[in-house]
């Protein structure tokens, strides 16, 4: 993802959202994974590349899924806004690091568990790039039986069905609905579902839509809760306020330039004009040209 500040908690970090994504995309809407069964794990791992140097790689979000103290799986989420043909190689890197990490624990108490990664792709174009390793690399015919394939779980969020969207119970339903609507209609009709994690939702939309205005919104608590209707209305009002403020600033600057031009015609010195109008010498000289 790249743009996420490590200090910020993004939307998918919340247990209810993470569990919801797994339940809909993996278990077809069945409530298999409970939020309280998820726990944090490190997202950073290190590896030594062919150049002999130590490199680090970071997942977007990763959690252990546990039941009764037993790790069922390590689950990772990777967010993509653009198509990456090398996604199979990247996911193998993440998953391989997680399996390699299990070798650090020895003895009878050591747990061995599967690693699962879901790639959430938010682009408008269909993902036509590689979805497994053998689609990405050239395998000589003589080696075909000896090279293991590796499939990547890619979910095209903008192409989820209405039935799939309706299965989501968390704030991710609003996210999925937004991207599907924008892809289908080139516009957005506000979702009235109440947003639970407002700040995280705004940051998420800001990063994955490329619209920084979402992150700038300051929403006060609303008795009925905050939904996308409130968010978009505030965005419109903020735009109006900024437009008015910009107009006022432009008007003041224009008036200053007009006064300075009149003073120049009266042969008043540049120094005096600068002191009286607050314009810089460079701005005043530009009026003389």
ABEGO torsion letter per residue (X at the ends): XGABBAABBBAAABAAAAAAAAAAAAAGGBBABBAAABBBBBABBBBBBAAGBBBBBBBABBBBBBBGGBBABBBBBBBBABBBAAAAAAAAAAAAAAAAAAAABBEAABBBBBBBBBBBBABABBBABBABAAAABBBBAAAAAABBBBBBBBBBAAABBAAAAAABABAAAAAAAAAAAAAAAGBBBBBABBBABAAAAAAAAAAAAGBAAAAABBBBBBAAEBBAAAAAAAAAAAAAAAAAAAAAAAAAAAAAAAAAAAAAAAGBBAAAAAAAAGBBAAAAAAAAX
